[in-house]
Amino acid sequence: MNFEDDAVANLGHLVRRRRQEMNLTQEELAYRAKLHRTYIGDIERGARNVAFKNLLRLCWALKVHPADFLRDLRWPARYAT
């Protein structure tokens, strides 16, 4: 795995964790974010690189500010400069 793949997988983990904290199904989150349910599943598995507009939709649906959401994105030590 490279840096980008790690970050995409980590973002998916954050989406899943927040969705579960809100007791939402993938289908409910998809409806709120105006995205397809399979797209949500792909994000959570780290199989999709989320476009910025879709990230904004997800953050709105998950009731979290994008800056706060991305602040939780882990930065792997092996990529630190």
C-alpha positions as CSV (number, residue, x, y, z in Angstrom):
1,M,0.0,0.0,0.0
2,N,1.1,3.6,-0.7
3,F,0.3,6.8,1.0
4,E,-2.8,7.5,-1.1
5,D,-4.2,4.1,-0.6
6,D,-3.6,4.3,3.2
7,A,-5.4,7.7,3.3
8,V,-8.4,6.5,1.3
9,A,-8.7,3.5,3.6
10,N,-8.4,5.7,6.7
11,L,-11.1,8.0,5.3
12,G,-13.4,5.1,4.8
13,H,-12.9,4.0,8.4
14,L,-13.8,7.5,9.6
15,V,-17.0,7.5,7.5
16,R,-18.0,4.1,8.9
17,R,-17.2,5.0,12.5
18,R,-19.2,8.3,12.3
19,R,-22.1,6.6,10.5
20,Q,-22.3,3.9,13.2
21,E,-22.1,6.5,15.9
22,M,-25.2,8.1,14.4
23,N,-26.9,4.7,14.1
24,L,-27.3,5.0,10.4
25,T,-27.3,2.3,7.8
26,Q,-25.3,2.8,4.6
27,E,-28.6,3.3,2.8
28,E,-29.7,6.0,5.2
29,L,-26.4,7.8,4.9
30,A,-26.5,7.5,1.1
31,Y,-30.0,9.0,1.1
32,R,-29.0,11.9,3.4
33,A,-25.9,12.6,1.3
34,K,-27.7,12.1,-2.0
35,L,-25.2,9.4,-3.0
36,H,-25.7,5.8,-4.0
37,R,-25.6,3.1,-1.3
38,T,-23.0,1.1,-3.1
39,Y,-20.8,4.2,-3.3
40,I,-21.0,4.5,0.5
41,G,-19.9,0.9,0.8
42,D,-17.0,1.4,-1.6
43,I,-15.9,4.4,0.4
44,E,-16.0,2.5,3.7
45,R,-14.0,-0.3,2.3
46,G,-11.4,2.1,1.0
47,A,-12.2,1.2,-2.6
48,R,-13.2,4.7,-3.7
49,N,-11.2,8.0,-3.8
50,V,-13.9,10.5,-2.7
51,A,-14.3,13.6,-4.8
52,F,-14.3,16.9,-2.8
53,K,-18.0,17.6,-3.5
54,N,-19.0,14.2,-2.3
55,L,-16.8,14.6,0.8
56,L,-18.8,17.8,1.5
57,R,-22.1,15.9,1.1
58,L,-20.9,13.2,3.4
59,C,-19.8,15.7,6.1
60,W,-23.1,17.5,5.9
61,A,-25.0,14.2,6.2
62,L,-22.8,13.1,9.1
63,K,-23.2,16.5,10.8
64,V,-19.5,17.1,11.1
65,H,-17.4,20.0,9.7
66,P,-15.0,18.9,7.0
67,A,-12.0,20.3,8.9
68,D,-13.0,18.4,12.0
69,F,-13.6,15.3,10.0
70,L,-10.2,15.4,8.2
71,R,-8.4,16.4,11.4
72,D,-9.0,12.8,12.5
73,L,-7.4,11.4,9.4
74,R,-4.3,9.5,10.6
75,W,-1.0,10.5,9.1
76,P,1.1,7.4,9.0
77,A,4.6,7.9,10.6
78,R,6.3,6.3,7.6
79,Y,5.1,9.2,5.5
80,A,6.2,12.0,7.8
81,T,9.0,14.2,6.6
